[in-house]
Amino acid sequence: MTPTPDEPALELPGLVRDRVAEGRAKAAATRARRLADAEISEVDPVARVVLDLPLAHLDRAFDYAVPAAMAAGAVPGARVKVRFGGQDVDGFVVARTAASEHDGRLAPLRRLVSPEPVLSPAVAALCERVAERYAGVSADVRRLAVPPRHATTERGSASPAPPLEYDDAAAHRAWAPYPAAAPFLGHLREGHPPRAVWSAGPGEDWPALLAHLAAAALASGRGSILCLPDHRDVARLDAALTRLLGEGHHVTLHADPGPAARYRDFLAVSRGQRRIVVGTRSAAFAPVHDLGLVVVWDDGDDLHAEPRAPYPHVREVLLLRAEHERTAALVGGFARTVEAQHLLHAGWAREIALPRATVRDRALIAVSGASDTALDRDPAAGGARVPREAYDALRWGLERGPVLVQTPRAGYVLRLACERCRTPARCAACSGPLELTGPTTPPRCRWCATEAAGWSCAECGGTGLRAPVVGDARTADELGRAFPKVPVLSSSGEHVRPAVGAEPRIVVATPGAEPVAATGYAVVVLLDTWWVLGRDSMRAPEEALRRWCNAVGLLGPGGRALAVGDPAVPALQALVRWDPAGFAVREAEDRREARLPPAARLATVTGPPGALDDLRALLSLPGSAEVLGPVPTRDPDVERIVLRVPRAEGVALARALGEAQRLRSARKLDPVRIQVDPWEI
């Protein structure tokens, strides 16, 4: 309201006047910000942005204009928000250019989320290569490579790494038992990219040797990535590096510490403050500066296979990285996978292994009942779950330290059968299998938990029960009664012990849950070897040998191992000779004859029958490709086909699947699940 000349002007109260002024200031600031946003940067005004969208037909970079207000922060690797399809979408800047191939007007960047360059050019290129290798979408790979942002952590900074005090001659001394390690270390020191497959000997302190490798690479001015199956292995290597180099030279990247700690360590690597990375699957993508060495330990462990799309395997990610970034590469383990053997067969890598004489001096490995003397002493050894020979070995070991008993199943009694006719015991309510959960509990159903205290056999009417399959808890009970004065510990499932002392004790553990003994185990006994070999898997013999070798690898100096099983089984024969290399050669030959990986390349496609038909219509497969199936799955509405090509045409197969996925995505057809070289078929 405008006052007339005869009326005095109204005076606003002080509080209202301040709020009006504040509102005018905010409006002016908003207008200024909009003008600044509208003004495009004069230097490299175009940002190439990859979007966080899991759509195959949008798996490319898009050009956006860079507002002048964001010019300093929108660097390659920075997180931004852009407008796409009518909504705000997250993305990463991958490049800044002076011009765009797009003829029209470019939309400006919506917001600069963070100027921190968390996606390095090398990792961005690796994500694209991994996506192409596995017929996936690079956005899915980037989610594996870059952890979620933690704003508070981003504002901090890690302390600089202390001066390195390490003589790389120590690495040569540590690796001296392995003759072929000296050339590898020499090339690593000189900055060359040597590649090797390492077969560790029984009782080897592998964390210490890997720590020396990383230290040698750091001494030559380059960084390292060391990928391990789980957090327990990460903890062992973390401790070994700390003992060797002290604090401040390495970080561990895995999920257990929490998002803030993980992002803090990731930033320390991205900023170049740490050059050695130890971790699980995601560590394979760590943005290490001047990367010179990549290592994967125990590559046969299925924990290295990513369960999320596009399902990459750590070994393949690191080998791709080694190939394109020209870094040294080491694939190591107590056992050897067929894929690692293929690297040697193709000449891509060299072998590092102990001489046979050294292996014989390190451990004595035997199979129960393999000699006439053992059978004469215990004629029932062939049918006993824990024969007399095993008790003798445990007794001998307990005089010298802790002993390890590996059994493949967790629990108490996992299966019950009629004592008279051996018919499996079933629940009367739902026909599920009966089990025992403890020494004093009645039988109960594993499916519906109904107790069956008065069970009787439907076939013969018998009421007695026997236990054809027992777990670690029942094994611990039996050994506790046999050795009443010795402590018996269990390690399995959710109750895994990381380590035990050097005192005499019996440790019963499932594969992968074996604690590390302070001075190594005096004796390792492997039970129920038949059960591990009986798994319905192409990798069953290889996986069985890997589990046994990992247990025998925990022996101390002069230790002994005894496997309870059939001495004629090839995997047990390889264990007795400690010859995982020879076993891998034979397995590779068998797979070559059967045209199975790694001699061939496979892809499985799973989905509704109609979606599979659509995919096959869009696929442009190589001429030598075979289509196997479709076959039913556990879901009656889902089927699976298998695509097989010779190894030389594996790239063509992956590209054909990727192109078909882009066409399907653009047409919004029903999704299918594609796995290239799946860990299990």
C-alpha positions in Angstrom: 0.0 0.0 0.0 1.4 3.4 -1.1 0.8 6.2 1.5 -0.8 9.5 0.3 1.1 12.8 0.8 -1.2 13.6 3.7 -0.5 10.3 5.5 2.7 9.5 7.3 4.7 6.4 6.0 4.2 3.2 8.0 7.2 2.0 9.9 7.7 -1.8 10.0 8.7 -3.3 13.3 12.4 -4.2 13.6 11.9 -8.0 13.5 9.7 -7.8 10.4 12.2 -5.4 8.7 15.1 -7.8 9.3 13.2 -10.7 7.9 12.3 -8.7 4.7 15.9 -7.8 4.3 17.0 -11.4 4.8 14.5 -12.6 2.2 15.7 -10.0 -0.3 19.3 -11.1 0.3 18.4 -14.7 -0.3 16.5 -13.9 -3.4 19.4 -11.9 -4.7 21.8 -14.8 -3.9 19.5 -17.2 -5.7 19.4 -15.0 -8.8 23.2 -14.7 -8.7 23.6 -18.4 -8.3 21.3 -19.1 -11.2 23.2 -16.6 -13.4 26.5 -18.3 -12.4 25.0 -21.7 -13.2 23.8 -20.4 -16.5 27.3 -19.2 -17.4 29.2 -22.0 -18.9 32.9 -22.5 -18.2 35.3 -21.1 -20.8 37.9 -23.8 -20.2 36.9 -27.4 -21.2 33.2 -26.5 -21.0 32.0 -30.1 -21.8 32.0 -32.9 -19.2 31.6 -36.5 -20.3 29.5 -38.3 -17.7 28.8 -42.0 -17.1 25.5 -42.5 -15.4 24.6 -44.8 -12.5 21.9 -46.6 -14.5 21.8 -50.4 -14.9 20.4 -50.2 -18.4 22.5 -51.8 -21.1 21.4 -49.5 -23.9 22.5 -46.4 -21.8 25.9 -47.9 -21.0 28.0 -45.0 -22.5 29.1 -41.5 -21.7 26.9 -38.5 -22.2 28.0 -34.9 -22.7 26.9 -32.1 -20.3 27.8 -28.5 -20.1 29.9 -27.4 -17.2 28.7 -24.3 -15.3 31.4 -21.9 -14.4 30.6 -22.3 -10.7 31.4 -26.0 -11.0 34.4 -25.8 -13.3 37.0 -26.2 -10.6 35.4 -29.2 -9.0 34.0 -31.1 -11.9 37.2 -33.0 -12.5 37.5 -36.5 -14.0 36.4 -38.9 -11.3 34.2 -36.5 -9.4 30.6 -37.4 -8.5 27.9 -35.3 -10.1 24.1 -35.2 -10.5 22.6 -34.6 -13.9 19.2 -34.4 -15.4 18.3 -37.5 -17.5 14.9 -38.7 -18.6 13.1 -36.2 -16.4 14.9 -37.1 -13.2 18.1 -36.4 -11.3 20.6 -39.2 -11.8 24.0 -39.9 -10.2 27.1 -40.1 -12.3 30.8 -39.7 -12.6 32.7 -37.2 -14.7 35.2 -39.3 -16.8 36.6 -36.5 -19.0 36.6 -32.7 -19.7 36.8 -31.6 -23.3 36.7 -28.4 -25.3 33.9 -29.5 -27.6 31.1 -32.1 -28.0 30.0 -34.2 -30.9 26.4 -33.3 -30.0 25.1 -30.6 -32.3 22.3 -29.3 -30.1 22.4 -27.4 -26.8 23.9 -29.4 -23.9 22.1 -29.6 -20.6 24.3 -28.3 -17.7 25.4 -30.4 -14.8 22.7 -30.4 -12.1 24.9 -30.5 -9.1 28.5 -31.2 -8.0 28.1 -33.9 -5.4 31.8 -34.0 -4.5 34.9 -32.7 -6.1 36.8 -35.7 -4.8 38.1 -37.7 -7.9 37.1 -41.2 -6.6 37.0 -42.9 -10.1 40.5 -42.8 -11.6 40.9 -43.1 -15.3 42.6 -46.5 -15.0 39.7 -47.9 -12.8 37.1 -46.4 -15.2 38.7 -48.2 -18.1 38.9 -51.4 -16.1 35.2 -51.2 -15.3 34.4 -51.0 -19.0 36.7 -53.9 -19.8 35.2 -56.1 -17.0 31.7 -55.2 -18.2 32.6 -56.3 -21.7 34.3 -59.4 -20.5 31.2 -60.5 -18.6 28.5 -59.1 -21.0 27.4 -56.8 -18.3 26.8 -53.1 -17.6 29.7 -50.9 -16.5 27.5 -49.1 -14.0 27.2 -52.4 -12.1 30.9 -52.8 -12.1 31.5 -49.2 -10.9 29.3 -50.0 -7.9 31.7 -52.7 -7.0 34.7 -50.5 -7.5 33.7 -47.2 -5.8 32.3 -47.4 -2.2 29.4 -45.2 -1.2 30.3 -41.6 -0.2 30.7 -40.7 3.4 30.8 -36.9 3.5 32.2 -36.5 7.0 35.1 -38.9 6.2 35.8 -37.1 3.0 36.6 -33.9 4.8 39.4 -35.6 6.7 42.8 -36.7 5.6 45.1 -39.6 6.4 48.6 -38.9 7.7 51.4 -39.2 5.2 53.1 -42.6 5.0 56.3 -42.8 7.1 59.7 -43.3 5.4 60.1 -46.8 4.1 62.7 -48.8 5.9 63.1 -52.0 3.9 65.9 -53.7 2.2 64.5 -55.7 -0.7 67.3 -58.3 -0.3 65.1 -59.5 2.6 62.5 -60.6 0.0 65.1 -62.8 -1.7 66.1 -64.4 1.6 62.4 -65.1 2.5 61.7 -66.6 -0.9 65.0 -68.5 -1.1 63.4 -72.0 -0.8 61.7 -71.4 -4.1 64.4 -71.3 -6.8 62.1 -69.7 -9.5 61.2 -66.8 -7.1 64.6 -65.1 -7.6 64.0 -64.1 -11.3 60.4 -63.0 -10.4 61.7 -60.7 -7.6 64.5 -59.4 -9.9 62.1 -58.4 -12.6 59.8 -56.9 -10.0 62.6 -54.8 -8.6 63.6 -53.5 -12.1 60.0 -52.4 -12.9 59.2 -55.2 -15.3 55.8 -57.1 -15.2 56.7 -60.7 -14.4 53.8 -63.2 -14.0 53.8 -66.4 -12.0 51.7 -69.1 -10.5 52.8 -70.0 -7.0 52.2 -73.4 -5.4 53.0 -72.9 -1.7 54.5 -75.8 0.2 52.9 -77.4 3.3 53.3 -75.4 6.4 54.2 -72.3 4.5 53.9 -68.9 6.2 52.3 -67.4 3.1 51.3 -64.0 4.6 55.0 -63.3 5.4 56.0 -64.1 1.8 53.3 -62.0 0.3 54.2 -59.1 2.6 57.8 -59.3 1.3 56.5 -59.1 -2.3 54.5 -56.0 -1.5 57.4 -54.4 0.3 59.7 -55.2 -2.6 57.3 -53.5 -5.0 57.0 -50.5 -2.7 60.8 -50.2 -2.5 60.9 -50.0 -6.3 58.4 -47.1 -6.1 55.2 -49.0 -7.1 52.0 -50.0 -5.3 50.4 -53.4 -4.8 46.9 -55.0 -4.6 46.6 -58.3 -2.7 43.2 -60.0 -2.8 42.3 -62.7 -0.4 39.1 -64.8 0.1 37.8 -63.6 3.5 38.4 -61.2 6.4 40.4 -63.9 8.3 43.0 -64.1 5.6 43.0 -60.3 5.3 43.7 -60.1 9.1 46.7 -62.4 8.7 48.3 -60.5 5.9 47.5 -57.2 7.6 49.4 -58.4 10.7 52.3 -59.7 8.5 52.7 -56.3 6.7 52.5 -54.4 10.0 55.3 -56.6 11.4 57.4 -56.1 8.3 56.9 -52.4 7.5 55.2 -50.9 10.6 52.0 -48.8 10.5 51.1 -46.4 7.8 52.2 -48.1 4.6 49.1 -50.2 3.8 45.3 -50.3 4.2 42.7 -53.1 4.3 39.6 -52.9 2.1 36.7 -55.1 3.1 33.2 -54.7 4.5 33.7 -55.6 8.2 35.1 -52.3 9.5 32.0 -50.4 8.4 31.3 -47.8 5.7 33.1 -44.9 7.3 36.4 -46.8 7.9 36.2 -48.4 4.5 35.7 -45.1 2.7 38.5 -43.5 4.8 40.9 -46.2 3.7 39.7 -46.0 0.1 40.4 -42.2 0.1 43.9 -42.8 1.4 44.6 -45.0 -1.6 42.9 -42.7 -4.1 44.9 -39.7 -2.8 48.1 -41.6 -3.0 48.8 -41.7 0.7 48.8 -45.5 0.8 50.3 -47.7 -1.9 49.6 -51.2 -0.6 46.0 -52.5 -0.6 44.9 -55.8 1.1 41.3 -56.8 0.8 38.6 -59.0 -0.5 36.8 -58.8 -3.8 36.3 -55.1 -4.1 40.0 -54.4 -3.5 40.7 -55.6 -7.0 39.4 -52.2 -8.2 41.4 -50.1 -5.7 42.8 -46.9 -7.4 46.4 -47.6 -6.4 48.9 -45.0 -7.7 51.7 -46.5 -9.9 50.4 -50.0 -9.5 53.2 -52.5 -10.0 51.9 -55.8 -8.5 48.6 -57.7 -8.3 48.2 -60.9 -6.2 45.3 -63.3 -5.7 45.6 -65.9 -3.0 43.7 -69.1 -3.1 41.9 -68.3 -6.3 39.9 -71.6 -6.1 37.8 -70.3 -3.2 34.3 -69.5 -4.4 34.4 -66.3 -2.3 36.4 -64.7 -5.1 33.4 -65.0 -7.4 31.2 -61.9 -7.1 27.6 -62.8 -6.4 26.2 -59.6 -8.0 26.0 -58.7 -11.7 27.9 -59.0 -13.8 29.5 -61.7 -11.6 33.2 -61.1 -12.2 35.9 -63.3 -10.6 38.7 -61.6 -8.8 41.4 -63.6 -10.6 40.1 -62.5 -14.0 39.7 -58.8 -12.9 43.3 -58.7 -11.7 44.6 -60.4 -14.8 42.8 -57.9 -17.0 44.4 -55.2 -14.9 47.8 -56.7 -15.1 47.5 -57.0 -18.9 46.4 -53.4 -19.5 48.4 -51.6 -16.8 51.5 -53.7 -17.3 51.9 -54.9 -13.7 53.4 -58.0 -12.2 50.9 -60.7 -11.4 51.0 -63.6 -9.0 48.3 -66.3 -8.6 49.1 -68.3 -5.4 47.7 -71.0 -3.2 48.4 -74.3 -1.5 46.4 -76.0 -4.3 46.2 -75.1 -8.0 43.1 -74.4 -10.0 42.7 -75.6 -13.5 42.5 -71.9 -14.6 45.9 -71.2 -13.0 47.3 -74.3 -14.8 46.0 -72.9 -18.1 48.0 -69.7 -17.5 51.1 -71.9 -17.3 50.1 -74.0 -20.3 49.5 -70.9 -22.4 52.9 -69.5 -21.4 51.3 -66.4 -19.8 52.9 -67.2 -16.5 55.8 -69.1 -15.0 55.7 -71.6 -12.1 57.1 -71.0 -8.6 57.2 -74.2 -6.6 59.3 -76.0 -4.0 61.7 -78.8 -5.0 60.4 -82.2 -4.3 63.1 -82.9 -1.7 62.0 -79.8 0.3 58.4 -80.9 0.2 59.3 -84.3 1.6 61.2 -82.7 4.4 58.4 -80.4 5.4 55.6 -82.8 6.0 54.6 -86.5 6.1 51.2 -87.1 4.5 49.4 -90.5 4.4 46.1 -92.1 3.8 44.6 -94.5 6.3 44.7 -98.2 5.4 47.1 -97.5 2.5 49.7 -100.0 3.7 49.5 -103.7 4.5 50.9 -103.0 8.0 48.1 -100.6 8.8 45.4 -103.1 7.6 47.0 -105.9 9.7 46.9 -103.7 12.8 43.3 -102.5 12.1 41.4 -104.8 9.7 38.3 -102.6 10.1 40.2 -99.4 9.0 38.5 -99.4 5.6 35.0 -99.0 7.1 35.6 -97.0 10.2 35.0 -93.3 10.2 37.8 -92.6 12.7 40.1 -95.7 12.4 42.7 -96.7 14.9 45.4 -95.1 12.7 43.8 -91.7 13.1 43.7 -92.1 16.9 47.3 -93.1 16.9 48.2 -90.0 14.9 46.3 -87.7 17.2 47.9 -89.3 20.2 51.4 -88.7 18.7 50.5 -85.1 17.8 49.2 -84.2 21.2 52.6 -85.0 22.7 54.0 -82.2 20.6 51.2 -79.5 20.3 47.7 -78.9 19.0 46.1 -81.2 16.4 43.5 -80.4 13.8 40.6 -82.6 12.7 38.8 -81.4 9.6 35.3 -82.6 9.0 33.2 -81.3 6.1 29.9 -80.8 7.9 28.8 -78.5 10.7 26.3 -79.6 13.3 25.8 -82.7 15.3 24.1 -85.6 13.5 22.8 -84.3 10.1 21.2 -87.5 8.8 19.6 -90.5 10.6 18.8 -93.9 9.2 17.3 -97.1 10.4 19.8 -99.2 12.3 18.4 -102.4 10.9 17.7 -101.8 7.2 19.5 -98.5 6.6 16.4 -96.7 5.3 16.7 -92.9 5.8 14.7 -91.7 8.8 11.9 -89.4 7.7 9.5 -87.1 9.6 5.9 -88.5 9.9 4.4 -85.0 9.5 6.2 -83.7 6.3 8.6 -86.5 5.2 11.6 -84.3 5.9 15.0 -85.8 7.1 15.5 -86.4 10.8 18.5 -85.0 12.6 20.0 -84.8 16.1 21.1 -81.4 17.5 22.8 -82.7 20.6 23.7 -85.8 22.6 20.6 -85.7 24.8 18.0 -84.2 22.4 15.4 -86.4 20.6 15.4 -86.7 16.8 13.7 -83.8 15.0 12.8 -82.9 11.5 15.2 -80.5 9.7 12.3 -79.1 7.7 9.4 -78.5 10.2 11.3 -79.0 13.5 8.8 -81.6 14.7 10.2 -83.9 17.3 10.1 -87.7 16.6 10.9 -89.3 20.0 8.9 -92.4 19.2 10.1 -92.9 15.7 9.9 -96.3 14.0 11.0 -97.4 10.6 8.2 -97.6 8.0 10.0 -100.4 6.1 11.0 -102.9 8.8 9.4 -101.5 12.0 12.8 -101.0 13.7 13.2 -98.3 16.3 17.0 -98.1 16.4 18.8 -95.2 14.6 22.3 -94.9 13.2 24.2 -91.8 12.0 25.5 -92.0 8.5 26.4 -88.3 8.3 27.7 -86.5 11.4 29.0 -83.0 11.9 31.8 -81.3 13.8 29.9 -81.1 17.1 29.3 -84.9 17.2 33.0 -85.5 16.1 34.1 -83.2 19.0 32.0 -85.2 21.4 33.5 -88.5 20.3 37.0 -87.2 20.4 36.4 -85.7 23.8 35.4 -89.1 25.2 38.4 -90.7 23.6 40.8 -88.1 25.0 39.1 -87.1 28.3 42.1 -85.1 29.6 42.6 -83.0 26.4 40.6 -79.8 25.6 38.5 -80.1 22.5 37.5 -77.0 20.6 35.1 -76.6 17.7 35.3 -74.0 14.9 32.5 -73.8 12.3 29.5 -71.8 11.1 29.0 -68.6 13.1 31.5 -69.6 15.8 34.8 -69.5 14.0 38.0 -69.2 16.0 40.7 -67.1 14.4 43.6 -68.7 16.2 44.7 -71.1 19.0 47.8 -71.3 21.1 50.6 -73.8 21.1 49.3 -75.9 23.9 48.2 -79.5 23.2 44.5 -79.6 22.3 42.1 -81.0 19.7 40.6 -78.6 17.2 37.6 -79.8 15.2 36.8 -77.5 12.3 35.0 -77.4 9.0 36.8 -76.4 5.8 37.6 -72.7 5.8 37.0 -72.3 9.5 40.3 -73.8 10.7 42.0 -71.6 13.3 45.7 -70.8 12.8 47.9 -72.4 15.5 50.6 -70.3 17.0 53.4 -72.7 16.0 51.5 -74.8 13.5 49.6 -78.0 14.1 51.5 -81.2 14.9 49.0 -83.4 13.2 46.1 -82.8 10.7 43.5 -85.5 10.3 41.0 -85.2 7.4 37.7 -87.1 8.0 34.8 -88.0 5.6 36.8 -87.3 2.5 34.2 -89.3 0.5 31.6 -86.6 1.3 33.6 -83.8 -0.1 34.3 -85.8 -3.3 30.6 -86.7 -3.6 29.4 -83.1 -4.3 27.4 -82.6 -7.4 29.8 -80.2 -9.1 32.3 -80.2 -11.9 34.8 -78.8 -9.5 34.2 -81.4 -6.8 37.7 -83.2 -7.0 39.5 -79.9 -7.4 37.6 -78.3 -4.5 38.2 -81.3 -2.3 42.0 -81.2 -2.9 42.0 -77.4 -2.2 40.3 -77.9 1.1 42.6 -80.6 2.2 45.7 -78.7 1.0 44.6 -75.6 3.0 44.3 -77.7 6.1 47.7 -79.4 5.6 49.1 -76.0 5.0 48.6 -75.2 8.7 51.1 -77.8 9.8 54.1 -76.8 11.8 57.6 -77.9 11.1 57.9 -81.7 10.9 54.1 -82.1 11.1 52.1 -85.1 9.9 48.8 -85.3 8.0 46.5 -88.3 7.7 43.5 -88.5 5.4 40.8 -91.1 6.1 39.5 -92.4 2.8 40.1 -94.6 -0.2 43.8 -94.6 -1.2 42.9 -95.2 -4.8 41.1 -91.8 -5.2 43.3 -89.6 -7.5 42.7 -86.4 -5.4 44.0 -88.3 -2.3 46.9 -89.6 -4.2 47.8 -86.0 -5.3 47.5 -84.9 -1.6 49.9 -87.7 -0.4 52.5 -86.7 -3.0 51.7 -83.0 -2.5 51.3 -82.7 -6.2 48.4 -80.2 -6.9 50.2 -79.2 -10.1 50.1 -82.7 -11.5 46.4 -83.0 -10.5 45.6 -79.7 -12.2 47.3 -80.9 -15.4 45.1 -84.1 -15.4 41.9 -82.1 -14.6 42.7 -79.7 -17.4 43.2 -82.5 -19.9 39.8 -84.1 -18.8 38.1 -80.8 -19.3 39.7 -80.2 -22.6 38.4 -83.5 -23.8 34.9 -82.7 -22.5 35.1 -79.1 -23.9 34.6 -77.5 -20.6 36.3 -74.4 -19.1 39.0 -73.3 -19.3 39.5 -75.1 -22.7 36.1 -73.6 -23.8 34.2 -70.5 -22.9 30.7 -70.8 -21.5 27.8 -68.6 -20.7 24.5 -69.5 -19.0 21.3 -67.6 -19.7 18.5 -68.0 -17.2 15.0 -66.7 -17.5 11.4 -67.3 -18.5 11.0 -69.5 -21.7 9.7 -66.6 -23.7 12.5 -64.3 -22.7 15.1 -67.0 -23.7 13.4 -67.2 -27.1 13.6 -63.5 -27.6 17.3 -63.5 -26.7 18.1 -66.3 -29.1 16.3 -64.4 -31.9 18.5 -61.3 -31.2 21.8 -63.2 -30.7 24.4 -63.1 -33.4 26.6 -66.0 -32.2 29.9 -67.1 -33.6 29.7 -69.9 -36.2 31.2 -72.5 -33.9 28.8 -71.7 -31.0 26.7 -74.5 -29.5 23.4 -73.9 -27.7 22.7 -76.5 -25.0 19.2 -76.7 -23.6 16.9 -75.2 -22.5 16.8 -77.2 -19.3 14.5 -76.7 -16.3 15.6 -75.1 -13.1 14.2 -75.4 -9.5 11.7 -72.7 -10.5 9.1 -74.2 -12.8 8.7 -70.9 -14.6 12.4 -70.4 -15.3 14.7 -72.3 -17.7 18.4 -72.1 -18.6 20.4 -72.4 -21.7 24.2 -72.9 -22.0 26.2 -71.3 -24.8 29.6 -72.8 -25.6 32.4 -71.6 -27.9 36.1 -72.5 -28.3 38.2 -70.4 -26.0 39.6 -68.3 -28.9 36.0 -67.0 -29.6 35.2 -66.1 -26.0 35.5 -62.4 -26.7 33.1 -62.7 -29.6 30.6 -64.6 -27.4 30.7 -61.9 -24.7 30.2 -59.1 -27.2 27.3 -60.9 -28.9 25.6 -61.3 -25.5 26.3 -57.7 -24.6 24.8 -56.4 -27.9 21.7 -58.6 -27.4 21.3 -57.2 -23.9 21.4 -53.6 -25.3 18.7 -54.4 -27.8 16.6 -56.1 -25.2 17.0 -53.2 -22.8 16.0 -50.6 -25.4 12.9 -52.6 -26.2 12.1 -53.1 -22.5 11.9 -56.9 -22.8 11.7 -59.3 -19.8 15.1 -59.5 -18.1 17.3 -62.5 -18.2 20.3 -63.4 -16.1 23.6 -63.9 -18.0 26.7 -65.3 -16.5 29.8 -65.6 -18.5 32.2 -68.3 -17.3 30.1 -69.0 -14.2 31.9 -70.6 -11.2 29.5 -73.4 -11.1 27.4 -74.8 -14.0 
